[in-house]
Amino acid sequence: MTTNVIDAIREKEADAHAEREEAFAERNRLNQAFFDGKLIAYAEVLRLLGEDLEENDGYERN
């Protein structure tokens, strides 16, 4: 009977560990998606700034 109790405890610990690992992986995926989104936004801003500079190239600025 003691072995069954120990096995049950180990199984619960393993399940809890798996849940923590899954939550950690999900958090990492969300962080990566947020970071990727920020990079895309920054790239778009730089692209627009580059277009603005090309349009104004050769013109006097006041």
N, C-alpha and C positions, 0 to 999 in steps of 0.2 A: 504493500500500500504506500509506503514511503516513496518508493520509486515512482509511482503514479503521480504523487503530489509534486515531486521534484520535476518530473517531466512536464506536468501541467504548468508549473512556474516557468520553466525554461521556454515552453511554447508561448506563454503570454509575453515574456521578455522579448522573444524573437519577433512576435507580432508587433509589439510596441516599437522595437527598433526599426522594423520595416516601415511602419507608419511614419516615424521620424525621418527616415531616409527619403521617403516619397515626398513628404512636405518640404524637405530641404531641396530636393530636385525641382519641385514646382516653383519654389521661391527663386531658385537660380534661373529657371526658364523665364519667369516674369521679369527679373532684373535684366536679363540679357535682351528681352524684347524691348524693355524701356530704353536701355542703352542704344540698341540698334535704331529705335525710333528717333532718339536724340541725334544720332549721327546722320540719319537721313535728313532731318530738319536742318542741321548745320550745313550739310552739303547743298541743300536747296538755297539757303541764304547766301552761301558763297557763290553759287551759280548765278543768282540774281544780281549780286554785287558785281560779279564779273561782267554780266551783260550791261549793267549800268555804266561801268567804266568804259566798255567798248563803245557804247552809244555816245558818251561824252568825250571820247578821245579826240584831241585836236581842237576842242572848243575852249574858249576862255571861260574861266570861272570867276564869278564876282565875289 
